[in-house]
Amino acid sequence: MKVVGHVDSLWRYPVKSMRGERLQESFLGFAGVYGDRVYALHSSAAAKGFPYLTGREQQAMLLYGPRYRHAELMAKPPNLAEADAMGLGLTPLYPSPADSMVDVEAPEGELLPIDDPQLMSKLRGGIRETHELTVIRSDRAMTDCRPISLFSLQTMRQLSQESEHELDHRRFRANIYVDLTSRNGFGEDAFVGRTLKVGEKAVIAVTERDPRCKMITLDPDTGEANPEIMRHLARTHDGKAGVYGAVLVEGTVRCGDQVALL
């Protein structure tokens, strides 16, 4: 086992394409980060294979801040301690719909329940009227590809230098941001096909490089797009940055935890 870095920060995104929230610790389950992308907005105008409204169509979605109404219940599975005490590999419970209810802070500061028709009306503003929106909820994180995304600080810094734009790491919407011991940009690419142990227990199989889309062009504070960022990534790195992974062993990870290559 070789230590390859440390966890710099942990993030989850309660509503797909809305703002994320920074965590001090998170439970990595087979379905992904506990509480990550539990909600999404189904759009009648979207493709059947990807039926969501996202920042690709409504850039202002990034300015909406979801928060769990019962934050203490969404920190970790309710029976995690008991499951851990019984042995490796037991899958803890997931929250009930009532426990995982989300309220969303609109850019103007108004706090609305995720299923409030007024919120749906706000999110349809400025986009095609054909978007009829409904809220969907899932215990399995509604991620685009794999349950876990990992991105290094070194990759962010290299892209900032190459593109001559000071990039905010939040553009890349990862679950785990890692400070690599190698200090090499795109160093996480070497983990593809390998397994990582994060913290005391969690094990992730790194499956592939992360193919990027319009989302990384959007400023997380303003929602404004800078297409040159995506064009640069396409020209220089095959349009990919960061890696995806699947959880092999569930466990709690914390900021500062070591990341080790197995």
C-alpha positions, 0 to 999 in steps of 0.5 A: 500500500502506497500513500499517494495523497490526502483528502483536501475536501469532500462535497455532495450535491443534494440536487443534481446540477445545483450548488454543492455543500462542503462536508467535514466527513462523508459516508461512501456507500455503494450508491455513492456519497450519502445524500449526494444527488438524491434529487433531480428535476425531470424535464419533459423536453430532455432526452429519455436517456438523460431526462434531467434539467441541468446547468447545460440548459439552465445555467442559473441552476448553479446559483440555487443552494439546496440544504437538507431540512434535517441535516443531522439525519443526513450526515450518515446512515442511522444504523451505521455504528451498529452495522460497522460493529457486526462486520465488514461489508454490511450495507447500512440503511438509507434515509426515508423521504421525510428525513431527506427533505430538501429546501432550496435557497433561491438566488434572491434569498428565498427558501422554498421546498424542493417540490414547491411550484414556485421553485419550478416556475423560477427554474423555467425562467429564460429557457424553452417553455417546453420544459415541464419540470417534476421532482424525482428522488432516488436513494441511488445517487443520480450521477452521470456515470459512476457513484464517486468522482475524484479530482486533484488540486494539482490538475486544477492548478495545471489547467489554470496555468495552461488556460490562463484562467484562475479556475475555482475547483468547484467547477469540476463538481467532484466528491473528493478533492485530493492533494497528491503527494506527486504534485503532478497535474493529472496524476490521478489518471494513473489510478485508472484500473487500480484501487484506492483506500481512502481513510480507514475503511473505504475502498474505491475502484477507479474505473475511468477518466472523467469526460467533461461537458459544458458544466465546467465552463460555468462560473459557480458564483455567477453561472456565466459560461466561459466556453474557452475552458472546455475548448482548451481541455478538448485540445490538450487533454481529450476533454477529460479531467479527474476520474470516476470510481465505484465503491468496493468497500463502504466507509466513512472518510474525513478531510485530511484522510490519507489516500493510498494505492492498493 
